[in-house]
């Protein structure tokens, strides 16, 4: 399965420390093994899945889309204003 990442996702990952990146990699592997691990959103965000996980006791959200052959990592961030920013990013 091919993995694609958006620019905003790559920009956020670049700012993470090494242990945080390790945690993120583990969560991405979980998504690869079971793409429906996240919750599918409704309405404007239909087709987008969001996986919630913790890094250093802060809850992070990872949004993604998947098909049979690819996984697109869209956005990574904290919960505050996450869905508002996600809608802006998708437009």
N, C-alpha and C positions, 0 to 999 in steps of 0.2 A: 504494500500500500504506500503510495506517495504522500508525503506530508508537505503542505504549502503553508507559509505564514505571511500574514499581512505586514505592512510596514510598521503599523502601530504596535503589533505584537512583538516584532523584532526589536523595536526601540525600547519597550518595557523590559524585555529579557536582558538587554544589554546593561541595564541599570541594576540588575539583581547581583547579589554576591554569589560566590561559588556554592555555599551550602544551599542557598535558596534555589539556584539553578538545578542542583541535584534533586531537590524535592519536586520541582517542576517537571523534570525529566521522568521521575517515577509516576507522576500523575498523567503525563502524556502517554506513557506505556500502558497505564490502566485504561485510558480511552481507546488506545489501539486494540487492546484485547477485547473490550466490550464498548463499541461506539455509542451505545444507548445508555451509558452510565449516567450521563447528565440528564437534566430535565429539558424537554422540548418546550419552547416558548410559543405563545399564541399571539394572534393579532398581527401587528406590524412585524414582529420578529419570528413569524412562522418559518420553520425549517432550521432555526438556530437552536443549538443545544448549549446549555450552560452547566459546567461542572464546578462545584464548590469544594474548596479544600483549604487547609490552614498552612501558613508559613509563619513560623515564630508567633504563634497564637493569634495572628490576624487572618481573617477569612478572605481568601482571594477567589475571584471568579474567572473562569476561563471559558470563553465562548468559541464554538466551533461548528462547522458543517461537515458532513461526510457523505460520500457515495461509496459504491462498491470498490472503487479503485483509488480513492483519494480522501485525505483528511485536510481540511482547511482550518488553521488556527487563526481566529479573527482578532480577538482582543483579550487582554489580561489586565486585571485591576482589582482594586478594593471595592467593596459593596457600595460605598457612597457615590451616588450619581452614576453608577455603572450603566444602567439600562438607558438613561438619557444619552450618555456618551456613545453607547453602542448604536442607538438609532441614528445619531449624527454621522457616525462612521460609515454606516451602511448606505446612507443617501448619496 
